[in-house]
Amino acid sequence: MGGISRARLAVAKDTLKSAWSDVYFGSFRWAIIKSWKAAREALEALLEAGGLAAPPTWPLSLMAISSPGCMTGLEHNTFTLDYLHSISSDVNLYLIFYYGSGGPRKAEAMKALEASLAVIEAAGRCVERGAPRASNMAAAAASRLQGYIDLRGSEATIVRNGSTLIVVDPGFEGVEPLERIEREARSLPPGLSPLLLSPSEAYALTNLPSWRPESDSEVLADPLGLTRLIKLSERP
């Protein structure tokens, strides 16, 4: 298992090198996507070394906390990667965030590279010294979610949509994506992929013809009275 994990870590490093090349040539969207892919490869290698195969639906933050001690202090990097990846790779979100702007900026790509490198290096160190036994921390992450609702639920609408945590805050209006995640990353609960939206962006997203809420979506807090946005998107 150690040899396989090391091989996967090598793949992660090669993918990150390719992402650096994308930055050099101005392909910032691909740099973000590859940075996320590299970090995921490294976390999968780490969890496999600890005896756990992570489902493809797991966000990076859940993978990080499922290998005890290895990613301590690095959760904010996984939130950053999941967030930047989702708004760069999802067609609907890309349209909302980057229509008319030419796509992600260099600062976002560099932040993704930095976060991915931190994850890969930590995973590599852990594998080399012998990764601890990994365990599914999905249930344990639920308590952290309640703590976040208590912290932010009086000012932001919070919706769990499958494995995505949608946070709609008027304070995000006119704020660049990178600044949003830098503000929010250290307080977000692990186990869900964050999507930080302004009210106008939430309205635009939930009224796109191709958007559908997940069957297990739930409103966790709605001080802004935006629950109707999800209902507007429900179609026969």
Number of C-alpha atoms within 10 A of each C-alpha: 11 16 10 12 24 18 14 19 26 18 15 26 21 13 20 25 17 17 28 22 15 18 20 12 10 14 18 25 25 21 31 33 22 25 32 29 20 29 31 26 21 30 30 24 30 36 26 21 25 23 16 18 16 20 9 9 9 15 23 28 27 22 28 28 23 27 27 16 12 21 23 11 9 17 23 20 27 28 29 29 31 27 24 26 24 21 24 23 14 10 11 18 18 17 16 16 17 14 10 8 9 8 16 22 18 17 12 21 29 18 19 30 26 15 22 28 21 17 24 25 15 18 26 22 13 19 23 13 8 13 23 18 15 21 17 16 17 16 9 13 18 15 12 16 20 13 14 15 19 11 13 17 18 13 16 24 25 27 22 22 19 16 16 19 23 22 24 25 20 15 13 19 14 8 12 12 20 18 11 18 22 14 10 15 18 15 15 24 24 28 27 26 28 27 25 21 26 19 21 14 17 20 18 16 21 20 17 11 11 10 14 15 15 12 8 9 15 16 14 16 21 17 14 16 10 19 16 10 16 20 12 11 18 13 7 3
